[in-house]
């Protein structure tokens, strides 16, 4: 194929993706003077990437296969807007050779490798055969064509247990099973094949030696259409959950300079085997000593920013320049490694509920400002909705510093300063990871998160003295703000002092934990707070998003959000979720009791099984929800009359939302 036809200068770029990566590509494309075209589904009409682009084209309904995976609609969108090139981002069609070919056939530049290169590297088996020939070290295993049970069983036996059964077409950890003994093999193959068939339409399997307690190391490479190929150092992505990366860093803290050079040379050899053009990643597993090739990704990766921060290279800019047909601007020995970068993936999910995705509207989106070594690649803004149709990654937070220790510290501070509300996020979990001593000392392997899950997902911490005082301050601050509109309110300033001393009692609890009491003394003289035997001098000064709290002469900044009786605080000790037990607020068990007919988790209403006005026995079914592809029926908590049903079939409901009301009968 004539490469001058494949790669040439263009002025308008269509980004065939959504979320943070679409926003990220638009940012660089625009800086390079290109016109940008976004595409979107019906669920993404108001999405951030649509707002950022110069033009945007509706592809179709929310489901990915009707929109972001619809090749014809994408090509049509390019034609309609005069786009001359397509950037596929990651995920969706980014590694789909037919899409790359369809772009070429339609006269568009595909920002990435050719369909032939993708075909050669796209399947794990095919790429392994190639790597074997090129002399790149592989994990021992079987990647042949024969797929019958006997062949696979014999291969597994030869490799020796434990082994990994992997879908050749696999990605995202799907179609992959660890098998520890011969008896487990047959059922594992059946279920891995079923998953692979459903996910990729291809159920070919390969078998690999399972490297125990491995690390994941990968090398960024970039090739141009003039035969130049560079490696941009390695990343380590060992912190994974269910084979999906959670934290990535560059360079790998595990490799010494000699090992670094070995793995980068192996990666260049691997990419060189297909004369690779574009940005790509060669992935390896390592037992800490040697590295073994596992697969190549023929696209930009989620974690590319850590490489950008240690090399100072904008990888999207390089992708676009390669697509223009330019030669790479640097030589291998001009690529320098500077400092250390760490990235955390911020997801809309609930780590304390088995990482269940969380959908809904983002009511608060406060992330720290970029700068000072912090970078944020976000795909969402305040007011945006997270829909159940796509990957739930909201943003990436990336920190750079001269050393790994400081980069981790900066990242953690960025996480601690973030406040995202309306949906549940994994931010506290990420923060727990970044502060884990074993992460700090790099004493990790790919099974680390699973083993430490209980520690990493600990429910809200127990508040100490500072937090209890901050909770009182948050309540008072909230009341002052509410009173601000009322003229002549005595609460307008906290300095208002009636004659004599007054007391006010507060009680707070975490979840269903015990109540903790605080007494506020105010009136003439300085205000104090009493907790148990301790009495502390106390004052507050309100500021944006919280207040400065001074306790016995020590001032600290506290972020606070108060919604009804629920308090969210961030102090120097971390994050705290507290419930204010208000003696005058009409606190009743009804509000929190188990009698409420509410969605236990976010889900979809799939059936309504009773009618309004019906008399129900205790335990009678009322409606069925589908939660994570599993059905769950909500039942009457006691005998009574179903006075109202607050949802209909097809509704997507948030966790905790009341769906029906049963009035208990008196009999
Ligand atoms: P996918 O394409 O589905 O992401 P990969 O082949 O990239 O699958 O593997 C995903 C993760 O699984 C790797 O990052 C690594 O942690 C683990 N893994 C893959 N192969 C092996 C192996 N042979 N031994 C141990 N762990 C492995």
Boltz pocket constraint, residues with backbone or C-beta under 6 A from the ligand:
constraints:
  - pocket:
      binder: B
      contacts: [[A, 139], [A, 164], [A, 166], [A, 170], [A, 171], [A, 172], [A, 173], [A, 174], [A, 176], [A, 208], [A, 209], [A, 210], [A, 211], [A, 212], [A, 214], [A, 215], [A, 216], [A, 237], [A, 240], [A, 243], [A, 283], [A, 284], [A, 285], [A, 294], [A, 295], [A, 446]]
      max_distance: 6.0
